[in-house]
Each structure stands twice: as C-alpha cells, then as structure tokens.
Amino acid sequence: MRYAPPADAVLLLASNHPNSFFDALMIATHLPQRMRFLARGDAFRDPRAAKLLRALFMIPIYRMSEGRSELKRTADSFDQAQEDLERGGSVLVFSEGLSVNEPGLRALGKGTGRITYRAWQSGLNVQVLPVWLRYDTFHRPFMDVCIGTGGVMEKRALGTGPEAIFLRQFNSDLRERLLSTSATVDLARAHVLAQRPRTFRGIDRSLLALPAIVGLILHAPWYFSLRAFTAGKTRGSVFFDSVLFGLLFLTYPLWLLALVGIGWWTGLGWWAFAVVILAPLSLLALRGFSLR
C-alpha cells in the first residue's frame, strides 16, 4: 500500500468493488483504522442477517432502483456514516455501488461524493483515500490480492460549491485517482511476480512435492465439498469467494478435529494430534508448490 495513514486519521475510503464482502475483509485487515462499511441494502432484508451484518460494522445503503420508498432508509444510512465520521471513525464506501467480478473500473455512483460533501460542509476534516483492489483470479484457491492506495483528496483542493457541481468534479477527480492507483498496483504486482521464483530460493520444487501431495489429500474432501455447496448456494451472484472463505474459516478447526479422530481410529493413538500442526504446514507447502 502506497499511503499509510496514521491510526487516528479520519478517513472516507473510496474503493473499487470486484469481489463483494471479501473486499471489505481485505481492506479492514490491511489498515489500522477501525471502520464501518457501506453494504448493499438487500443483504439486510432478513432480520437475522441484518443483526449479524450490523455487528460486523456494516451500514446498509439502498439504491434508487430499489424504489423511492428506500430513500428514507438511505438518508438514515448517510446520517449514520456522518455520525461515525464525527466521532473520529472511518467509513469505507465502494464507489462503484454494485460488485461485479471484473478487474476494471466501472461507473462511479454519487454516494461517496454525497457523504464527502456533507462531511466537508459540516466542517469535518475528513480525508478521502482512494483504494484499489486487484485480484489475480476469482473463484480459485490460493487467490492473490494486491491492495494499493492513492493520494488523499482534501477539502482545500476541491472546496464545496453547489452540490451538483461538486459531485461532478469529485467523481471526475476520484475516477482519475483510482485509475492511477490501479496502474501503480499493476506495476507492483508485475514486480512481485518477477521476484516470485526467488521466494523459495535454495529449495528445489521437488522437495515441496511430497508435502504438497499430503496437503492435497488431507484437505481435498473438506475443501471441495464446501466449494460445491457454496457454488450451489451463490449461483448467479458475486458472493462465492466471500461465502466460501467464511465457511472455510469457520469449519477448519472442525476439520482438523475430524482428521485427529480419523488418525486415532486408525491406530495412531496420541500421534494423531500431530495433524493439528502438520496439516496446516502441508497446506503451506501446497501453496508454495503452486507458486513455483
């Protein structure tokens, strides 16, 4: 990431949106700010899901295409974002609105600009930080993600004139900065790929083959069963990667316990507990083998 803001900076992060909820996870784990995320409102329709999403610091945002009746709830969401900024928190907005599994930048909505305009009009010293996410692939294991940030946008550079004029100027500036950040991320990724053969310098690929095969055997039933389940549940949507990640994260301890049980049942005794360490290491070997 090019810009490392201080942990106490008040930021409105403006990001592209290629991979649904997974995008928020990637950004949240790479910045020190505790932030809230604006997420599509239809995900909050189920009361149980809404309770969980709000607990995960998400704010619903509704679109005009969902009907004029949603405008009041959208105003409430903007109010909540404003309150978070006033308290010194940071807010993440996916400026394209909808998430689509594609690498390019699509048309920007007006939500980011409206939140910024309101914050600056109220006198808040909020910095707008462009963020770019670059996935090397979608829907495949060992996915690489590059994250880059551009130069911050500040009130003194844009000012606050009439809202309609401000929104046009803001979106134009933000689009330019996002595209510039995208180019920087692509260059950085190319450099990383060029250096990748040195990652395992001194270790021949053949040395990783056996532990990689072990890792594949140990994890294939668990991974591919969850993958098939997720594919069926998320067909026709962009939620595959985020749902699969959540399931893998939550069930991996259970899978390790199952492997221990299988080892114990086959007569390994206390040695079966070694799988708790060896299985994750074999998975790292499988990833290393795939990168060579």
PECOR-V448709 format. One record per pair of residues at least 4 apart in sequence whose ideal C-beta (glycine too) atoms are under 6 Angstrom apart, sorted by the first residue. I is the first residue (numbers start at 1). J is the second residue. D is the distance in Angstrom with one decimal. If there is no record, write none. Layout:
BEGIN
<<I J D> <I J D>>
END
This chain:
BEGIN
<<1 147 5.7> <1 149 5.0> <2 148 5.8> <2 149 5.3> <3 149 4.3> <5 9 4.1> <7 32 4.1> <10 88 5.6> <10 126 5.3> <11 33 6.0> <11 90 4.2> <11 127 5.5> <11 129 5.0> <12 91 5.4> <12 116 5.9> <12 126 5.4> <12 128 4.9> <13 92 4.4> <13 129 5.0> <13 131 5.3> <14 93 5.6> <14 95 4.7> <14 112 4.9> <14 128 5.7> <14 130 5.4> <14 174 5.8> <15 94 5.5> <15 131 3.9> <16 105 5.8> <16 132 5.9> <16 133 5.9> <17 23 5.8> <17 94 3.7> <17 96 4.8> <17 99 4.4> <18 133 5.9> <18 135 6.0> <19 23 5.3> <19 135 6.0> <19 241 5.4> <20 99 4.6> <20 238 4.7> <20 239 5.1> <20 242 5.0> <21 242 3.9> <22 241 4.9> <22 242 4.1> <23 133 5.6> <24 28 5.9> <24 37 4.6> <26 145 5.4> <30 147 5.4> <33 90 4.1> <35 90 4.1> <35 92 5.1> <36 57 4.7> <36 59 5.5> <36 84 5.3> <36 91 5.3> <37 58 5.0> <37 92 4.6> <38 59 5.2> <38 61 4.5> <38 93 5.0> <39 43 5.8> <39 58 4.4> <41 60 4.2> <41 61 5.9> <41 62 3.9> <44 50 4.1> <44 60 4.4> <53 58 4.3> <59 77 5.2> <59 80 5.3> <60 77 5.8> <61 77 5.1> <62 66 5.3> <62 70 3.7> <62 73 5.3> <62 74 4.6> <66 70 4.7> <70 74 5.9> <81 91 5.0> <81 115 5.3> <82 118 5.8> <84 89 4.1> <84 91 5.6> <85 119 5.3> <85 124 5.6> <85 126 5.6> <93 112 4.6> <95 108 4.9> <95 112 4.5> <96 106 4.8> <97 109 4.0> <99 238 4.8> <101 138 4.7> <101 238 5.5> <105 178 5.6> <108 171 4.9> <108 175 5.8> <110 114 5.6> <110 167 5.5> <113 117 6.0> <113 167 4.3> <113 170 4.1> <113 171 5.8> <116 128 5.7> <117 163 5.7> <117 166 5.4> <119 124 4.3> <119 126 4.5> <120 155 4.6> <120 160 5.0> <121 160 5.5> <127 152 4.3> <127 154 5.9> <128 153 3.9> <129 149 5.7> <129 152 5.3> <130 150 3.8> <130 177 4.4> <130 178 5.1> <130 181 5.4> <131 149 5.4> <132 148 4.7> <132 181 4.2> <132 182 4.9> <132 185 5.1> <133 147 5.9> <134 146 4.3> <134 185 4.8> <135 145 5.5> <136 144 4.3> <137 143 5.8> <139 240 5.5> <142 287 5.1> <142 290 5.6> <146 185 5.0> <146 189 4.8> <148 181 5.0> <148 184 5.4> <148 185 3.8> <150 177 4.4> <150 180 5.9> <150 181 3.8> <161 165 5.1> <161 166 5.6> <166 170 5.7> <170 174 6.0> <200 288 6.0> <203 207 5.6> <205 292 4.5> <208 212 5.2> <208 285 5.1> <208 288 5.3> <208 289 4.3> <211 282 4.9> <211 285 3.7> <212 285 4.8> <212 286 4.3> <212 289 3.8> <214 282 4.6> <215 219 6.0> <215 282 3.3> <215 283 4.7> <215 285 5.6> <215 286 3.8> <216 220 5.6> <216 286 5.8> <218 279 5.2> <219 223 5.2> <220 224 5.6> <222 255 4.5> <226 247 5.0> <230 234 5.8> <230 240 6.0> <230 243 5.1> <230 244 4.4> <234 239 4.6> <234 240 4.6> <234 243 5.5> <239 243 5.0> <240 244 6.0> <247 251 5.8> <251 255 5.9> <256 276 5.4> <259 275 4.6> <260 272 5.0> <260 273 5.7> <260 275 5.7> <263 268 4.2> <263 272 2.9> <263 275 5.8> <264 272 4.4> <268 272 4.2> <274 278 5.4> <275 279 5.0>>
END
